[in-house]
Each structure stands twice: as C-alpha cells, then as structure tokens.
Amino acid sequence: MNIMRAFIFFLFFLLTSTLYATDYYVSNSGNNSNDGLSLTTAFLTIQFASDQVTAGDVVYVDDGNYAGFDHRSASGTPGAPITFKALSNNAVINSSGPIRNDGINIETTDYIIIEGFKINNIPNNGNGIRIVLADNCIVRNNESDANGRGIFTGFTDDILIENNSCSNSYDEHGIYVSNSSDRPIVRYNRIFGNVNIGIHMNGDASLGGDGIISDAVVHHNIIYDNNLAAGINMDGVQSPIIYNNLIYNNHFAQGIALFQQDGA
C-alpha cells in the first residue's frame, strides 16, 4: 500500500508540474515590463526570461540579435526540464552575458536544455556555450562560430551534446568536456576550423574531483580542418566508446589520441 501511495503521489507531482509550466517568449520588439506570455507581449531580453523560469518552463526566442544570458536561478527536474529554444532559424547571440564573457552560461543548475541558437563572435575568449556544475543538461542544434571555444563543460555529469556546429574557435577547441564529467554523450556534431582540437576531454585531476571522465560515448561526429593535437583528444578518460566518427584534414594533428597527463 505504501508503494502504491508513493506511486500515485509521483504521478500527481508529474501532472501538476506539467500543468503549471509556463511558456515565455522573447523578441527584439518586446519589453521586459510585458508578461512574456506571447510573441505580442514578449520580453525584450533572454536574461530577463531566464530570471523568471522554474521547472518545466520553456523560453522561446524569436529571430533577431540578442545579448547573451547567464542562468543560475533555477533547475529543472527529470520530468520537467527548463528549456531555452530558438523559435526559428535565426535567433543570434552575438555579445556576452551580464556576468561572464560567454554567450550562454549555465551554472549550478540541472536539467537545462539549450536548443537552436546561433552564437557568434563572442569577444574576450568567451565560450559560445558554457555549462559548469550542471548535470543532466542537453545542448542540441546550436551553431557556435568564431568564439573563444564552441561548447565548454566542467563537472557536468550525464550531458548530451548533439547536432551542433562548432567552428572557428579562436582560443581553443570546438567541444571541450572537462573536470571529472561522467557519462557525456557527444554525437552528430560538425566541428571544423578551430584553432586547437575538435573534441577534447580532460579529467583535470589538478582541479579537483576524481580526475577521470568515465563512460564517455562519442559517435557520428564530423571533425575536420582543426589545427592542433587531435581530432578527438582524451586525457584521463576511462572506458570511452568511440565509433563512426569522420576525421580528416586536421593540421599538425592525430586522428584520435588517448593518453594520461592531467587526468588521474
């Protein structure tokens, strides 16, 4: 009977979480004094929308150019993630957020989805997308071009990075998974023209944690025309599965490198 009551309570929790989730909208013609509940009453900035959301909410961003945002205010849940999603094909973030130099920064919040943005020309070595101390996040269908790094993560368990384009990073790598981040999945991405590595994973023992990235899965990525070290470079990565990646025309670089330097 106690198990049945717990199950009914769980179903009730999922239902009420879904019922009370809110869709917010952001537009270049919006105003942060609006309610944000439709395109005609949209907010003006993604940051303002980020500060309002709770578990299950979705922020839809209309086409246009936007300043970046920094999300630390609320986590999603397994059944009710918080989603930031471009409405169409041209929602562009081309300047950094209010706290760091990154286009999108997700920090200390779990179950966050980032989908469909173009993040270009972030200055001062800023990352296109940075996700740190945040578990069970999804980064999907984004384009990061001409930023310090494309997508950077640190201490992020169970992250999914899929169907992104990461190109022309001028400071480091296309996709960089770091700091004891276990079970990352990196798949179906296109990574090219970066000044350093295509996909880099580093357990970073010198920065705390166990210094090992465990059980990474890397497949069906297209990696080319990157400039240093390797197409896929793994330091302190234990039991990875790497298959069906296409790696070519990487300059001064190996295809796949597996080694232990700063990993535990």
C-alpha positions as a Python dict, from the first residue, in 0.01 Angstrom:
ca = {
    (1, 'M'): (0, 0, 0),
    (2, 'N'): (283, 244, 82),
    (3, 'I'): (441, 173, -257),
    (4, 'M'): (107, 241, -430),
    (5, 'R'): (63, 569, -242),
    (6, 'A'): (415, 677, -334),
    (7, 'F'): (348, 595, -699),
    (8, 'I'): (22, 792, -701),
    (9, 'F'): (199, 1087, -537),
    (10, 'F'): (474, 1071, -803),
    (11, 'L'): (215, 1072, -1084),
    (12, 'F'): (39, 1366, -921),
    (13, 'F'): (370, 1553, -895),
    (14, 'L'): (445, 1497, -1265),
    (15, 'L'): (94, 1605, -1368),
    (16, 'T'): (92, 1921, -1158),
    (17, 'S'): (446, 2013, -1271),
    (18, 'T'): (332, 1991, -1632),
    (19, 'L'): (5, 2175, -1572),
    (20, 'Y'): (176, 2473, -1413),
    (21, 'A'): (466, 2501, -1656),
    (22, 'T'): (481, 2833, -1843),
    (23, 'D'): (587, 2923, -2196),
    (24, 'Y'): (768, 3256, -2218),
    (25, 'Y'): (862, 3449, -2534),
    (26, 'V'): (1149, 3685, -2613),
    (27, 'S'): (1155, 3921, -2910),
    (28, 'N'): (1352, 4221, -3035),
    (29, 'S'): (1022, 4410, -3031),
    (30, 'G'): (942, 4303, -2675),
    (31, 'N'): (962, 4482, -2341),
    (32, 'N'): (1068, 4343, -2005),
    (33, 'S'): (763, 4509, -1849),
    (34, 'N'): (540, 4275, -2054),
    (35, 'D'): (411, 3944, -1919),
    (36, 'G'): (617, 3747, -2175),
    (37, 'L'): (335, 3501, -2239),
    (38, 'S'): (304, 3554, -2616),
    (39, 'L'): (502, 3700, -2904),
    (40, 'T'): (291, 4014, -2892),
    (41, 'T'): (365, 4057, -2520),
    (42, 'A'): (720, 3917, -2529),
    (43, 'F'): (1013, 4009, -2308),
    (44, 'L'): (1299, 4201, -2464),
    (45, 'T'): (1597, 4008, -2321),
    (46, 'I'): (1671, 3639, -2271),
    (47, 'Q'): (1829, 3721, -1935),
    (48, 'F'): (1504, 3863, -1801),
    (49, 'A'): (1321, 3548, -1909),
    (50, 'S'): (1592, 3332, -1751),
    (51, 'D'): (1535, 3506, -1419),
    (52, 'Q'): (1163, 3413, -1423),
    (53, 'V'): (1167, 3043, -1509),
    (54, 'T'): (1103, 2743, -1288),
    (55, 'A'): (1098, 2368, -1360),
    (56, 'G'): (907, 2278, -1675),
    (57, 'D'): (910, 2627, -1827),
    (58, 'V'): (1014, 2694, -2187),
    (59, 'V'): (1165, 3020, -2316),
    (60, 'Y'): (1106, 3067, -2691),
    (61, 'V'): (1335, 3322, -2858),
    (62, 'D'): (1225, 3486, -3183),
    (63, 'D'): (1465, 3563, -3470),
    (64, 'G'): (1692, 3860, -3406),
    (65, 'N'): (2019, 3959, -3239),
    (66, 'Y'): (2047, 3927, -2861),
    (67, 'A'): (2287, 3973, -2575),
    (68, 'G'): (2390, 3653, -2402),
    (69, 'F'): (2243, 3525, -2078),
    (70, 'D'): (2361, 3364, -1756),
    (71, 'H'): (2127, 3109, -1597),
    (72, 'R'): (2183, 3017, -1232),
    (73, 'S'): (1843, 3084, -1079),
    (74, 'A'): (1651, 2754, -1107),
    (75, 'S'): (1692, 2389, -1202),
    (76, 'G'): (1458, 2169, -1395),
    (77, 'T'): (1365, 1815, -1294),
    (78, 'P'): (1380, 1480, -1478),
    (79, 'G'): (1023, 1515, -1598),
    (80, 'A'): (1021, 1894, -1628),
    (81, 'P'): (1345, 2043, -1763),
    (82, 'I'): (1389, 2415, -1823),
    (83, 'T'): (1425, 2481, -2196),
    (84, 'F'): (1569, 2777, -2387),
    (85, 'K'): (1475, 2732, -2752),
    (86, 'A'): (1501, 2937, -3070),
    (87, 'L'): (1162, 2973, -3239),
    (88, 'S'): (1309, 2956, -3590),
    (89, 'N'): (1650, 2952, -3758),
    (90, 'N'): (1798, 3292, -3682),
    (91, 'A'): (1799, 3365, -3311),
    (92, 'V'): (2154, 3503, -3282),
    (93, 'I'): (2352, 3572, -2965),
    (94, 'N'): (2642, 3799, -3060),
    (95, 'S'): (2751, 3958, -2733),
    (96, 'S'): (2832, 3819, -2390),
    (97, 'G'): (2602, 3776, -2093),
    (98, 'P'): (2588, 4000, -1786),
    (99, 'I'): (2827, 3809, -1558),
    (100, 'R'): (3083, 3628, -1772),
    (101, 'N'): (3220, 3669, -2124),
    (102, 'D'): (3019, 3374, -2256),
    (103, 'G'): (2728, 3381, -2497),
    (104, 'I'): (2526, 3132, -2290),
    (105, 'N'): (2634, 3031, -1940),
    (106, 'I'): (2450, 2761, -1742),
    (107, 'E'): (2590, 2718, -1391),
    (108, 'T'): (2488, 2526, -1074),
    (109, 'T'): (2151, 2434, -1227),
    (110, 'D'): (2049, 2089, -1354),
    (111, 'Y'): (1815, 1962, -1628),
    (112, 'I'): (1855, 2256, -1865),
    (113, 'I'): (1804, 2230, -2245),
    (114, 'I'): (1968, 2475, -2491),
    (115, 'E'): (1838, 2436, -2844),
    (116, 'G'): (1858, 2607, -3181),
    (117, 'F'): (2069, 2920, -3115),
    (118, 'K'): (2343, 3077, -3324),
    (119, 'I'): (2622, 3213, -3105),
    (120, 'N'): (2878, 3417, -3298),
    (121, 'N'): (3177, 3644, -3239),
    (122, 'I'): (3178, 3648, -2858),
    (123, 'P'): (3480, 3863, -2759),
    (124, 'N'): (3747, 3823, -2490),
    (125, 'N'): (3788, 3445, -2525),
    (126, 'G'): (3425, 3388, -2429),
    (127, 'N'): (3269, 3046, -2484),
    (128, 'G'): (2978, 3014, -2719),
    (129, 'I'): (2802, 2788, -2468),
    (130, 'R'): (2940, 2713, -2119),
    (131, 'I'): (2781, 2460, -1882),
    (132, 'V'): (2950, 2411, -1544),
    (133, 'L'): (2846, 2231, -1224),
    (134, 'A'): (2524, 2138, -1400),
    (135, 'D'): (2406, 1778, -1455),
    (136, 'N'): (2163, 1617, -1698),
    (137, 'C'): (2171, 1904, -1947),
    (138, 'I'): (2116, 1891, -2325),
    (139, 'V'): (2287, 2112, -2585),
    (140, 'R'): (2122, 2049, -2922),
    (141, 'N'): (2102, 2200, -3272),
    (142, 'N'): (2311, 2509, -3196),
    (143, 'E'): (2576, 2684, -3407),
    (144, 'S'): (2882, 2832, -3238),
    (145, 'D'): (3117, 3021, -3468),
    (146, 'A'): (3420, 3244, -3404),
    (147, 'N'): (3408, 3227, -3025),
    (148, 'G'): (3690, 3150, -2780),
    (149, 'R'): (3560, 2791, -2756),
    (150, 'G'): (3249, 2644, -2911),
    (151, 'I'): (3090, 2440, -2629),
    (152, 'F'): (3264, 2406, -2292),
    (153, 'T'): (3154, 2196, -1994),
    (154, 'G'): (3303, 2135, -1650),
    (155, 'F'): (3187, 1897, -1375),
    (156, 'T'): (2879, 1809, -1579),
    (157, 'D'): (2753, 1452, -1540),
    (158, 'D'): (2521, 1299, -1799),
    (159, 'I'): (2539, 1580, -2052),
    (160, 'L'): (2416, 1526, -2409),
    (161, 'I'): (2578, 1735, -2684),
    (162, 'E'): (2422, 1658, -3021),
    (163, 'N'): (2365, 1801, -3368),
    (164, 'N'): (2565, 2118, -3307),
    (165, 'S'): (2806, 2301, -3535),
    (166, 'C'): (3120, 2431, -3363),
    (167, 'S'): (3357, 2622, -3591),
    (168, 'N'): (3644, 2869, -3597),
    (169, 'S'): (3708, 2885, -3222),
    (170, 'Y'): (3997, 3129, -3190),
    (171, 'D'): (4127, 3036, -2842),
    (172, 'E'): (4088, 2660, -2803),
    (173, 'H'): (3860, 2374, -2901),
    (174, 'G'): (3534, 2308, -3079),
    (175, 'I'): (3382, 2098, -2798),
    (176, 'Y'): (3560, 2072, -2462),
    (177, 'V'): (3431, 1838, -2188),
    (178, 'S'): (3637, 1881, -1870),
    (179, 'N'): (3668, 1825, -1496),
    (180, 'S'): (3551, 1475, -1397),
    (181, 'S'): (3236, 1491, -1610),
    (182, 'D'): (3099, 1136, -1622),
    (183, 'R'): (2887, 975, -1892),
    (184, 'P'): (2895, 1254, -2151),
    (185, 'I'): (2743, 1176, -2490),
    (186, 'V'): (2880, 1373, -2787),
    (187, 'R'): (2719, 1278, -3117),
    (188, 'Y'): (2619, 1401, -3463),
    (189, 'N'): (2814, 1727, -3431),
    (190, 'R'): (3008, 1907, -3706),
    (191, 'I'): (3335, 2052, -3577),
    (192, 'F'): (3575, 2238, -3805),
    (193, 'G'): (3819, 2523, -3844),
    (194, 'N'): (3906, 2551, -3474),
    (195, 'V'): (4247, 2679, -3372),
    (196, 'N'): (4307, 2377, -3150),
    (197, 'I'): (4128, 2040, -3103),
    (198, 'G'): (3797, 1923, -3246),
    (199, 'I'): (3661, 1733, -2941),
    (200, 'H'): (3872, 1748, -2624),
    (201, 'M'): (3801, 1562, -2299),
    (202, 'N'): (4022, 1616, -1994),
    (203, 'G'): (3968, 1470, -1646),
    (204, 'D'): (4171, 1755, -1492),
    (205, 'A'): (4296, 1587, -1173),
    (206, 'S'): (4466, 1912, -1073),
    (207, 'L'): (4128, 2086, -1048),
    (208, 'G'): (3954, 1851, -806),
    (209, 'G'): (3707, 1568, -835),
    (210, 'D'): (3831, 1217, -916),
    (211, 'G'): (4022, 1343, -1220),
    (212, 'I'): (3859, 1091, -1454),
    (213, 'I'): (3588, 1122, -1718),
    (214, 'S'): (3412, 784, -1713),
    (215, 'D'): (3199, 612, -1977),
    (216, 'A'): (3203, 879, -2248),
    (217, 'V'): (3026, 796, -2575),
    (218, 'V'): (3143, 979, -2889),
    (219, 'H'): (2995, 886, -3226),
    (220, 'H'): (2887, 1011, -3569),
    (221, 'N'): (3073, 1341, -3543),
    (222, 'I'): (3233, 1504, -3849),
    (223, 'I'): (3564, 1664, -3750),
    (224, 'Y'): (3791, 1842, -3997),
    (225, 'D'): (4028, 2131, -4061),
    (226, 'N'): (4122, 2174, -3694),
    (227, 'N'): (4475, 2273, -3609),
    (228, 'L'): (4641, 2108, -3306),
    (229, 'A'): (4680, 1781, -3110),
    (230, 'A'): (4399, 1560, -3247),
    (231, 'G'): (4053, 1544, -3396),
    (232, 'I'): (3939, 1365, -3077),
    (233, 'N'): (4174, 1413, -2779),
    (234, 'M'): (4117, 1233, -2448),
    (235, 'D'): (4327, 1282, -2132),
    (236, 'G'): (4220, 1082, -1828),
    (237, 'V'): (3914, 928, -1994),
    (238, 'Q'): (3818, 581, -1874),
    (239, 'S'): (3613, 326, -2072),
    (240, 'P'): (3504, 552, -2357),
    (241, 'I'): (3317, 420, -2660),
    (242, 'I'): (3424, 598, -2980),
    (243, 'Y'): (3279, 492, -3316),
    (244, 'N'): (3166, 607, -3661),
    (245, 'N'): (3334, 948, -3647),
    (246, 'L'): (3473, 1102, -3966),
    (247, 'I'): (3803, 1284, -3903),
    (248, 'Y'): (4004, 1439, -4187),
    (249, 'N'): (4231, 1729, -4289),
    (250, 'N'): (4332, 1812, -3932),
    (251, 'H'): (4660, 2003, -3944),
    (252, 'F'): (4961, 1900, -3730),
    (253, 'A'): (4726, 1658, -3557),
    (254, 'Q'): (4643, 1295, -3492),
    (255, 'G'): (4302, 1145, -3560),
    (256, 'I'): (4226, 1010, -3211),
    (257, 'A'): (4460, 1046, -2913),
    (258, 'L'): (4408, 860, -2583),
    (259, 'F'): (4652, 937, -2302),
    (260, 'Q'): (4704, 1031, -1937),
    (261, 'Q'): (4864, 1362, -1849),
    (262, 'D'): (4649, 1575, -1616),
    (263, 'G'): (4386, 1303, -1581),
    (264, 'A'): (4405, 1084, -1270),
}
